[in-house]
Structures are given as C-alpha cells and as structure tokens.
Amino acid sequence: MKRDIIINVSPFETRLAILEDDKLVELWVERPEKERMIGDIHKGVVKAVFPGMQAAFIDIETEKNAFLHLSDITQPPKLEGLEGYPQRKRRNKLHFKIEEVLKKGQEIIVQVIKEPMGSKGARATTSLSLAGRYVVLTPGENHIAVSRKITELEEKKRLKRIVSEMKPEGFGLIVRTVASGKDKRDFKSDIRALTRLWQRIKKKAEKKKAPALLHQDIGMVFSVMRDLLSPQVREVVIDSKKEYKRILSYLRAIAPAMRSKVRFYDKEIPIFDFYNIETQIGKMLDRKVWVKKGAYIVIDQTEAMVTIDVNTGRYVGKSDQSSTILKANLDAAREIARQIRLRDIGGLIVVDFIDMNSKEDRKKVYDEFRAVLKADRSKSSILPISDFGLIEMTRERVRPSLIYTFSDLCPTCGGSGRVLSLKTLAVKIERWFKRVKVLSVQKEYKLFVSPDLAKILTEGRKSRIKNLEKELKLKIGVEENDEIPSDSFKVFTDDDLEVTDKFKV
C-alpha cells in the first residue's frame, strides 16, 4: 500500500491529508483561532466538585472548564508546593471518592486528553505523558510497555530489554510503533530529551500561579511527522517553503533518515487539486456516498450516535441475489471504514447492512470490516453482525468530527435536516392572521413569502388568501421575495412596520 502525506498551508488554515493508494483516508485541519489542545499540560484550579457525578471541573484558562472524572485521577507525580492526593487501599487497589481527593480552590496538574466538543469542555487526566519519536515518558509511573501494533514477540522482547536498561527512576516508558527495529542509540536521545522537558515543566509548575499553561504539545504538522512518518510513507509533500524548512530542521533532530522523503511543492496548480484531494473533500459532507457499481451508503450524525445505512441502489449483480447482496455489503464495508476514518467519526456507530440470511456471509462482511479498520489509529470496539444485519461499534473520540469543522448548524432547520412543508406553513399563516384579528385593530397587511409559497396561497379563483380576507374582513397583499426562506414569512403593516413576531402562532 502506497501512503503519502500532503500538506496545504495558508494564512488562515493548514490542512494535512493522508492518502493510501492515492485515496484520501484521513484529513487534519488546524486553524489559528482553534489550535489543537490534546497533550497540553496545565496547572489548573478546581472550580467545582460533584460527588453525584464523581467528577470535577477544572479552570485551565479555556472558554469552558475542563472535565475531570474520578477514573482519570491517578496518583500524580509529586511536585514541590502542590498538595498530594489522599488515597486509601482496599484489596490492593486504590479506592477513593472524588470529594476525598479534590476540594474547591485546590491547584492540580492535568493534561488534556479530549478536545472540547459542542457544549462540553475539554476532558482531562492527572496521568501525564510526554510523547517523543520512539517512546512515551510517563512521570510518576514505573511500568514498561510496548505498542500493541508491534506484533512480533521477539521484537517486543528486544525493545523491552533495551528500554529497561535506560528507564529513568520515577518514570514509566511506552515504546511506540515507529521504534520497531531501532537500537539503543535512538532511544537514548529520545529519553534524554523527554526527561529534560519534564524538568522544565516541573519548574514552571512550581513558579506559576494557577491557572497556567505549563506545556503545549507540538502543532498538527509536527505531531504527524513525529508519530506517522515511517518507512511505510512514500513521500511528504508541502506547498509552504517556510514550513518545508521547519520540517527538515525538526526531522534533523528526531529522524534524519526521513528527511529525504520530504519534498517542496512549487507548481502553479493548488496542491490539493493536483493530488485530487479537493474533490474528495467536497464529498465529505455529503449524506449519501456512492460505492462501487451503483450501491450507496447514507450517513446520519446526531449528538448521541452515528447511523450508517447500506443500500444496493442501482447495483443488481450478475448472479443470484445472495451473491449480489454479499458483494454490495463487502464493498460498502470497505467504504464505511474509510469514511469513518476520513470524517473522524467517534462515539457510538451503528451500521445497517443489507440483510443476509447466511451466517457465513455475515461473518465475511464482519471480518472484512474489521480488517480494513486495522489501519485506523483510533481505538475501536466492534460487535459481530446481528441477525438484523447490524454492526454496533464504538470508536475513540478525542476531537470533534470534521463535519463540525467544515459546517455550522443550519439556521433554517436548526439541525433537524427537515423544514416545514409549504402546505403546513400556509396553514400556519392562516392561524397567524386569525390571531391578529383578535389582538389588533389593523386592517391592512403586506405578506412577504417565497415564490413557491405565494403560488400556494394565491392560486385558484377561491384562493387561500381570498378566503382568509373574506372570513376575517382584512386586506392582505401577497408579495413574492426570493430572499425569504421557503419555511418562513414576514408581515408588515401598510406603513411598513414589521409585525411578524408580535403575535405568536
């Protein structure tokens, strides 16, 4: 599989696309007014403790206070001048209540693990970690772990043996996937840099008054270079000379051998157009996504969950019905896995495949879906296909889905995806004027509506408006206006005073 990283830089937005076999599978977007927060370490102040939720809200100098649940509180690294965490043991496990651990006004060191989403603030933890190129350093821990994606047992043992000899006292270490095949020298410089970084964070924590930012993780582009740039990546192409030089400088320090993969793009055609990325992004917000040979999927995102429906559409197949359905579901499974990664869909996801009578066919689709999702870096849990053809799954959600980056709530439908029908609105207008008749002495009005609604109100010899005028003894002039939404209307008096909102329907 060919993997490429394409980066488009502009004054107001930086976009990073990951292509697999020239197909867009991940898109990262960073804007100056909304920089990523994951990995940032703060000295915060406890603003409120809620025993009923077993959670607290921490002021970290952001628009909304960070959410800290009891399950995200571990024994923290001891920092001079900061209060420790009371704890009691039962059956060799730590057991405590949130009110025993935190008090309002208390200072606390936390790290952001989830971006703010909608009306919710960031989610935080007291279990701190600092990511390097080859290892993750965890202050206050004592364990050694190796990435699950390194599957060879002998390599796992070798890596664990190397870092065991180098582990600093009072720290834990996690070996990252890109460390596979690396030797002691690579780990040595990484661990040294991270321990020095931790010492600087400690000094800041002791000097600064809360709330204060102690450490800001590297930006989007550099985090991708650190975490994803590996021999499996064919090339990194960027259209900014300044950022190109910064990337080369950064890689000189952490991965010199990878510098040859980075290339500056200087063609006149915009970089995302040249790699056919812009077209694929344009389809990202579509509710309906076409799959091969006329089948399609429908993606609906709500606050609670995401539902994905598979339809055969125009696909009729060349053999029997069961084979046609199996082929459509297999194609859909691959596209759904790509869309989940591409749109960065998280939380609860339900996929409704086309009904399959055969258990063997259901297993084939399930296995294909799991296999394709193995390339996804976000953790997920997938249940087998039920008798109703449903797959239920959860996917780690650390930042809002890209639909919230690229779109705003519809001002017309309020996010429901539906608006009042023209006939319903016509009846609503009739009720509005009946109320006006009782509450106002005004006799003449101008009604402004969309052209389609005007047609419904005025068509025929005995139109709705004529009947309404006769019944209420009012004069109502209907005016067409293209700028008025199809599910809305405006009413003015004869002296051009708007009264639409004065009388509720």
C-alpha positions as CSV (number, residue, x, y, z in Angstrom):
1,M,0.0,0.0,0.0
2,K,1.4,3.4,-1.0
3,R,1.0,6.1,1.7
4,D,1.6,9.8,1.1
5,I,1.2,12.9,3.3
6,I,0.2,16.0,1.5
7,I,0.2,19.4,3.4
8,N,-1.5,22.6,2.3
9,V,-0.6,25.8,4.2
10,S,-2.5,29.1,4.0
11,P,-2.6,32.1,6.4
12,F,-6.0,31.0,7.9
13,E,-5.9,27.2,7.7
14,T,-3.4,24.3,7.5
15,R,-4.7,21.0,6.0
16,L,-2.9,17.7,6.2
17,A,-4.2,14.8,4.0
18,I,-3.1,11.2,4.3
19,L,-3.5,9.2,1.1
20,E,-3.4,5.4,0.9
21,D,-3.1,4.2,-2.7
22,D,-4.0,7.8,-3.8
23,K,-7.3,7.7,-1.9
24,L,-7.9,10.2,0.9
25,V,-8.3,8.3,4.2
26,E,-7.5,11.0,6.8
27,L,-7.8,14.8,6.9
28,W,-6.5,17.0,9.6
29,V,-7.4,20.7,9.8
30,E,-5.8,23.3,12.1
31,R,-6.8,27.0,12.2
32,P,-5.1,29.8,14.2
33,E,-8.2,30.5,16.3
34,K,-8.6,26.8,17.2
35,E,-5.3,25.1,17.8
36,R,-5.3,21.5,19.0
37,M,-5.2,21.1,22.7
38,I,-4.6,17.3,23.1
39,G,-1.4,16.7,25.1
40,D,-1.3,20.2,26.6
41,I,-0.4,20.2,30.3
42,H,-2.0,22.8,32.6
43,K,-1.8,23.9,36.2
44,G,-5.4,24.3,37.0
45,V,-7.8,25.3,39.8
46,V,-10.7,23.1,40.9
47,K,-13.8,25.2,40.3
48,A,-16.5,22.6,41.4
49,V,-16.7,19.1,42.7
50,F,-19.8,17.0,42.0
51,P,-20.0,13.8,44.2
52,G,-23.1,12.7,42.3
53,M,-21.1,12.5,39.1
54,Q,-17.8,11.6,40.8
55,A,-16.2,14.3,38.7
56,A,-14.8,17.8,38.9
57,F,-14.5,20.9,36.7
58,I,-11.1,22.4,36.4
59,D,-10.3,26.0,35.3
60,I,-7.4,25.7,32.8
61,E,-7.9,29.2,31.2
62,T,-10.2,28.0,28.4
63,E,-13.7,29.1,27.4
64,K,-15.2,26.1,29.3
65,N,-13.7,24.4,32.3
66,A,-12.1,21.0,31.7
67,F,-14.0,17.9,32.9
68,L,-12.0,15.5,35.2
69,H,-13.7,12.2,36.1
70,L,-12.6,10.1,39.1
71,S,-11.5,7.3,36.7
72,D,-9.0,9.8,35.2
73,I,-7.4,10.5,38.5
74,T,-4.3,8.5,39.4
75,Q,-1.6,9.1,41.9
76,P,0.2,12.1,40.3
77,P,4.0,12.9,40.2
78,K,4.8,14.9,43.4
79,L,5.5,18.5,42.5
80,E,7.0,20.7,45.1
81,G,4.5,23.2,46.5
82,L,1.5,21.2,45.3
83,E,-0.9,19.3,47.5
84,G,-0.8,15.5,47.2
85,Y,-3.8,13.2,46.7
86,P,-5.3,11.4,49.7
87,Q,-6.0,7.8,48.9
88,R,-6.9,4.6,50.7
89,K,-6.3,1.0,49.7
90,R,-8.8,-1.9,49.7
91,R,-7.9,-5.3,48.3
92,N,-4.6,-4.0,46.9
93,K,-6.4,-1.4,44.7
94,L,-6.8,2.3,45.1
95,H,-10.3,3.3,46.2
96,F,-11.4,6.8,46.9
97,K,-14.2,9.3,46.3
98,I,-13.9,12.5,44.3
99,E,-14.7,14.6,47.4
100,E,-11.9,12.9,49.3
101,V,-9.4,13.8,46.5
102,L,-10.4,17.3,45.4
103,K,-11.6,20.4,47.1
104,K,-12.8,23.6,45.5
105,G,-9.9,26.1,45.0
106,Q,-7.3,23.3,45.0
107,E,-4.5,23.5,42.5
108,I,-3.9,20.5,40.3
109,I,-1.8,19.4,37.3
110,V,-3.8,18.0,34.4
111,Q,-3.3,17.0,30.8
112,V,-5.9,17.4,28.0
113,I,-6.9,14.0,26.5
114,K,-10.0,15.1,24.6
115,E,-10.7,18.3,22.7
116,P,-13.8,20.5,23.6
117,M,-16.9,19.2,21.7
118,G,-20.0,21.2,21.3
119,S,-21.2,22.5,24.6
120,K,-18.7,20.3,26.5
121,G,-15.2,21.5,27.6
122,A,-12.0,19.5,27.2
123,R,-11.5,16.2,29.1
124,A,-8.5,16.0,31.4
125,T,-6.5,13.4,33.3
126,T,-3.9,13.6,36.1
127,S,-1.9,10.7,34.4
128,L,0.6,12.7,32.5
129,S,2.6,11.6,29.4
130,L,5.2,13.2,27.1
131,A,5.4,11.8,23.6
132,G,8.8,11.5,21.8
133,R,9.6,9.9,18.5
134,Y,10.2,6.4,19.8
135,V,8.9,6.4,23.4
136,V,6.3,8.0,25.6
137,L,7.5,9.1,29.0
138,T,5.0,8.8,31.9
139,P,6.2,10.7,35.0
140,G,5.3,9.1,38.4
141,E,4.8,5.6,36.8
142,N,7.1,2.6,36.9
143,H,6.0,0.4,34.1
144,I,7.4,-0.5,30.6
145,A,5.1,-1.3,27.7
146,V,5.4,-1.9,24.0
147,S,2.9,-0.8,21.3
148,R,0.3,-3.4,20.5
149,K,0.9,-2.8,16.8
150,I,4.3,-4.3,17.2
151,T,3.2,-7.9,16.9
152,E,6.5,-9.9,16.7
153,L,7.2,-11.4,20.1
154,E,11.0,-11.4,19.7
155,E,11.0,-7.8,18.7
156,K,8.8,-6.9,21.6
157,K,11.2,-8.6,24.0
158,R,14.2,-6.9,22.4
159,L,12.7,-3.5,22.7
160,K,11.6,-4.1,26.3
161,R,15.1,-5.2,27.2
162,I,16.7,-2.1,25.7
163,V,14.4,0.4,27.4
164,S,14.6,-1.5,30.7
165,E,18.3,-0.7,30.9
166,M,17.6,3.0,30.2
167,K,14.4,3.8,32.2
168,P,14.9,6.8,34.5
169,E,13.9,6.4,38.1
170,G,10.4,7.5,38.8
171,F,9.2,7.3,35.2
172,G,7.4,4.8,33.0
173,L,8.1,4.2,29.4
174,I,5.9,3.1,26.4
175,V,7.7,2.1,23.2
176,R,6.0,3.5,20.1
177,T,5.2,1.6,16.9
178,V,7.8,3.5,14.8
179,A,10.5,2.3,17.2
180,S,10.4,-1.2,15.7
181,G,13.9,-2.1,14.5
182,K,15.6,0.8,16.4
183,D,18.7,0.4,18.6
184,K,19.8,1.8,22.0
185,R,21.2,5.0,20.5
186,D,17.8,6.1,19.1
187,F,16.1,5.6,22.5
188,K,18.9,7.3,24.4
189,S,18.5,10.7,22.8
190,D,14.7,10.4,22.9
191,I,14.5,9.6,26.7
192,R,17.1,12.3,27.5
193,A,15.1,15.0,25.6
194,L,11.8,14.0,27.3
195,T,13.3,13.9,30.9
196,R,14.7,17.4,30.3
197,L,11.3,18.6,29.1
198,W,9.7,17.2,32.3
199,Q,12.2,19.1,34.4
200,R,11.3,22.3,32.7
201,I,7.6,21.6,33.2
202,K,8.2,20.9,36.9
203,K,10.0,24.2,37.4
204,K,7.1,26.1,35.6
205,A,4.6,24.3,37.9
206,E,6.4,25.4,41.0
207,K,6.7,29.1,39.9
208,K,3.5,29.8,38.0
209,K,0.2,30.7,39.6
210,A,-2.8,28.6,38.5
211,P,-4.4,28.6,36.1
212,A,-1.4,28.4,33.8
213,L,-0.3,26.5,30.7
214,L,2.8,24.5,31.6
215,H,3.4,22.7,28.3
216,Q,1.9,23.0,24.8
217,D,2.3,19.9,22.6
218,I,3.8,20.4,19.2
219,G,1.4,21.5,16.3
220,M,-0.5,19.3,14.0
221,V,2.1,19.1,11.2
222,F,5.0,18.3,13.5
223,S,3.0,15.8,15.6
224,V,2.2,13.9,12.3
225,M,5.9,13.9,11.4
226,R,6.7,12.6,14.9
227,D,4.0,9.9,15.1
228,L,3.4,8.8,11.5
229,L,6.5,9.4,9.4
230,S,7.9,5.9,8.9
231,P,9.5,3.8,6.1
232,Q,5.9,2.9,5.0
233,V,5.4,6.6,3.9
234,R,6.4,7.1,0.3
235,E,6.7,10.9,0.5
236,V,5.6,14.1,2.3
237,V,4.8,17.0,0.0
238,I,4.2,20.5,1.3
239,D,3.4,23.8,-0.5
240,S,5.0,26.2,2.0
241,K,8.7,27.0,1.7
242,K,8.8,28.2,5.3
243,E,7.1,25.1,6.8
244,Y,9.2,22.8,4.5
245,K,12.4,24.2,6.0
246,R,11.0,23.9,9.5
247,I,10.0,20.2,8.9
248,L,13.5,19.5,7.7
249,S,15.0,21.1,10.7
250,Y,12.7,19.2,13.0
251,L,13.5,15.9,11.3
252,R,17.2,16.6,11.5
253,A,16.8,16.3,15.3
254,I,14.4,13.3,15.6
255,A,14.7,11.3,12.4
256,P,17.4,12.4,10.0
257,A,16.9,9.4,7.7
258,M,13.3,10.6,7.0
259,R,14.4,14.0,5.6
260,S,14.8,12.5,2.1
261,K,11.0,11.8,2.0
262,V,10.0,15.5,2.3
263,R,9.5,17.5,-0.9
264,F,8.6,21.1,-1.5
265,Y,5.7,21.6,-4.0
266,D,6.1,24.6,-6.3
267,K,3.6,24.0,-9.1
268,E,1.0,26.6,-10.1
269,I,-1.9,24.2,-9.7
270,P,-3.0,24.2,-6.0
271,I,-1.5,21.2,-4.2
272,F,-4.8,19.6,-3.2
273,D,-6.2,19.9,-6.8
274,F,-3.0,18.3,-8.2
275,Y,-3.5,15.2,-5.9
276,N,-7.3,15.1,-6.5
277,I,-7.9,15.8,-2.8
278,E,-10.1,18.8,-3.1
279,T,-12.8,16.8,-5.0
280,Q,-12.8,14.1,-2.3
281,I,-13.1,16.7,0.5
282,G,-16.0,18.2,-1.3
283,K,-17.9,14.9,-0.9
284,M,-17.1,14.6,2.8
285,L,-20.2,16.4,3.9
286,D,-22.5,14.5,1.6
287,R,-25.1,12.5,3.4
288,K,-25.2,9.9,0.6
289,V,-21.9,8.3,-0.5
290,W,-21.8,6.2,-3.7
291,V,-20.0,2.9,-3.5
292,K,-19.0,0.7,-6.5
293,K,-21.5,-0.3,-9.2
294,G,-24.4,1.9,-8.0
295,A,-24.6,0.8,-4.4
296,Y,-24.5,3.6,-1.8
297,I,-24.4,4.4,1.9
298,V,-26.3,7.0,3.9
299,I,-24.5,8.6,6.9
300,D,-26.5,10.5,9.6
301,Q,-24.7,12.1,12.5
302,T,-26.5,13.0,15.7
303,E,-25.2,14.1,19.1
304,A,-25.8,10.7,20.6
305,M,-24.7,8.3,17.8
306,V,-24.0,7.9,14.1
307,T,-26.1,5.6,11.9
308,I,-24.9,4.3,8.5
309,D,-27.3,2.6,6.1
310,V,-26.3,0.4,3.2
311,N,-28.4,0.3,0.1
312,T,-28.0,-1.7,-3.2
313,G,-29.2,1.3,-5.2
314,R,-28.7,0.5,-8.9
315,Y,-26.5,-2.5,-8.3
316,V,-28.2,-5.6,-9.5
317,G,-25.3,-8.0,-9.8
318,K,-24.6,-10.8,-12.3
319,S,-25.6,-13.9,-10.3
320,D,-28.0,-14.8,-7.6
321,Q,-29.5,-12.4,-5.0
322,S,-27.4,-13.6,-2.0
323,S,-24.1,-13.1,-4.0
324,T,-25.3,-9.7,-5.1
325,I,-26.0,-8.7,-1.5
326,L,-22.7,-10.1,-0.2
327,K,-20.7,-8.2,-2.9
328,A,-22.6,-4.9,-2.1
329,N,-22.0,-5.3,1.6
330,L,-18.3,-6.1,1.2
331,D,-17.8,-3.0,-1.0
332,A,-19.8,-0.9,1.5
333,A,-17.8,-2.3,4.5
334,R,-14.6,-1.0,2.9
335,E,-16.0,2.4,2.1
336,I,-17.6,2.7,5.5
337,A,-14.3,2.0,7.2
338,R,-12.7,4.7,5.0
339,Q,-15.5,7.3,5.7
340,I,-15.2,6.7,9.5
341,R,-11.5,7.5,9.4
342,L,-11.9,10.3,6.9
343,R,-14.7,12.1,8.8
344,D,-13.1,11.2,12.1
345,I,-16.4,9.8,13.4
346,G,-16.3,8.8,17.0
347,G,-18.6,7.6,19.8
348,L,-21.4,5.0,19.1
349,I,-21.8,3.9,15.5
350,V,-24.5,1.6,14.1
351,V,-24.1,0.2,10.6
352,D,-27.2,-1.3,8.9
353,F,-26.0,-3.7,6.2
354,I,-28.3,-5.2,3.7
355,D,-30.0,-8.3,5.2
356,M,-28.0,-11.5,4.7
357,N,-29.6,-14.9,5.5
358,S,-26.3,-16.7,5.6
359,K,-24.2,-16.7,8.8
360,E,-21.2,-17.4,6.7
361,D,-21.9,-14.2,4.6
362,R,-22.4,-12.1,7.7
363,K,-19.0,-13.3,9.1
364,K,-17.3,-12.5,5.8
365,V,-18.6,-8.9,5.9
366,Y,-17.7,-8.6,9.6
367,D,-14.2,-9.9,9.0
368,E,-13.6,-7.6,6.1
369,F,-14.8,-4.6,8.1
370,R,-12.5,-5.4,11.0
371,A,-9.6,-6.0,8.6
372,V,-9.9,-2.6,6.9
373,L,-10.3,-0.8,10.2
374,K,-7.0,-2.2,11.4
375,A,-5.3,0.7,9.6
376,D,-7.2,3.1,11.8
377,R,-5.1,4.7,14.6
378,S,-8.1,5.4,16.8
379,K,-9.2,2.6,19.2
380,S,-12.5,0.9,18.3
381,S,-14.6,-2.0,19.6
382,I,-16.8,-3.9,17.1
383,L,-19.5,-6.4,17.7
384,P,-20.4,-9.1,15.2
385,I,-23.2,-8.6,12.8
386,S,-26.6,-9.3,14.5
387,D,-29.4,-11.3,12.9
388,F,-30.9,-8.0,11.9
389,G,-27.8,-7.1,9.8
390,L,-26.5,-4.5,12.3
391,I,-22.9,-3.9,13.4
392,E,-22.6,-1.9,16.6
393,M,-19.3,-0.3,17.4
394,T,-17.6,2.4,19.4
395,R,-14.7,4.4,18.2
396,E,-12.4,6.6,20.3
397,R,-13.4,10.2,20.1
398,V,-10.7,12.7,21.0
399,R,-11.7,15.7,18.9
400,P,-14.9,16.8,17.1
401,S,-15.8,15.1,13.8
402,L,-14.7,17.1,10.8
403,I,-18.3,17.8,10.0
404,Y,-18.3,20.3,12.9
405,T,-15.1,21.9,11.5
406,F,-16.4,22.4,8.0
407,S,-20.1,23.2,8.7
408,D,-22.3,25.2,11.0
409,L,-25.8,24.4,12.3
410,C,-28.4,25.1,9.6
411,P,-30.2,28.3,10.5
412,T,-33.3,27.2,8.8
413,C,-33.9,23.7,10.0
414,G,-31.9,24.0,13.3
415,G,-30.0,20.8,12.6
416,S,-33.0,18.5,12.1
417,G,-32.4,18.3,8.4
418,R,-36.1,19.0,7.8
419,V,-38.1,22.2,7.3
420,L,-41.9,22.9,7.4
421,S,-43.7,21.9,4.2
422,L,-45.3,24.7,2.1
423,K,-48.8,23.5,2.9
424,T,-48.0,23.3,6.6
425,L,-46.7,26.9,6.5
426,A,-49.7,28.1,4.6
427,V,-52.0,26.8,7.4
428,K,-49.6,28.4,9.9
429,I,-50.1,31.8,8.2
430,E,-53.8,31.4,8.3
431,R,-53.7,30.8,12.1
432,W,-51.4,33.8,12.4
433,F,-53.9,36.2,10.8
434,K,-56.8,34.8,12.8
435,R,-54.8,35.6,16.0
436,V,-54.0,39.1,14.7
437,K,-57.7,39.7,14.0
438,V,-58.4,39.3,17.7
439,L,-55.4,41.2,19.1
440,S,-55.0,44.1,16.7
441,V,-57.2,46.8,15.1
442,Q,-55.0,46.9,12.0
443,K,-57.0,46.1,8.8
444,E,-54.3,46.1,6.0
445,Y,-51.2,43.9,5.8
446,K,-48.4,43.0,3.4
447,L,-47.4,39.4,3.5
448,F,-43.9,38.6,2.1
449,V,-43.2,34.9,1.2
450,S,-41.1,32.8,-1.1
451,P,-42.4,32.4,-4.7
452,D,-43.4,28.8,-4.2
453,L,-45.4,29.6,-1.1
454,A,-47.0,32.6,-2.8
455,K,-48.3,30.3,-5.5
456,I,-50.0,28.0,-2.9
457,L,-51.6,31.0,-1.2
458,T,-52.9,32.8,-4.3
459,E,-53.6,30.1,-6.9
460,G,-57.2,29.4,-8.0
461,R,-60.3,31.6,-8.1
462,K,-61.1,30.9,-4.4
463,S,-57.5,31.1,-3.2
464,R,-56.5,30.7,0.5
465,I,-55.8,34.4,0.8
466,K,-59.1,35.5,-0.7
467,N,-61.0,33.2,1.6
468,L,-58.9,34.5,4.6
469,E,-59.6,38.1,3.6
470,K,-63.3,37.4,3.3
471,E,-63.5,35.5,6.6
472,L,-61.5,38.0,8.7
473,K,-62.5,41.2,6.8
474,L,-58.8,42.1,6.3
475,K,-56.9,43.2,3.3
476,I,-53.7,41.0,2.7
477,G,-51.4,41.8,-0.1
478,V,-49.1,38.9,-1.0
479,E,-45.6,39.8,-2.2
480,E,-43.0,37.3,-3.6
481,N,-39.5,37.6,-2.2
482,D,-36.6,35.3,-3.3
483,E,-34.6,36.1,-0.2
484,I,-37.2,34.7,2.3
485,P,-36.6,31.0,3.2
486,S,-39.2,28.6,2.0
487,D,-40.3,27.8,5.5
488,S,-40.6,31.4,6.7
489,F,-42.7,34.6,6.1
490,K,-42.8,38.2,7.1
491,V,-45.8,40.5,7.6
492,F,-45.8,44.3,7.5
493,T,-48.5,46.9,8.2
494,D,-49.5,49.4,5.5
495,D,-46.9,51.9,7.0
496,D,-44.1,49.3,6.6
497,L,-43.9,48.3,10.3
498,E,-43.0,44.6,10.6
499,V,-45.3,42.7,13.0
500,T,-44.3,39.1,12.2
501,D,-43.0,38.3,15.7
502,K,-45.6,40.3,17.6
503,F,-48.2,37.6,17.5
504,K,-47.2,34.0,18.1
505,V,-48.9,31.2,16.3
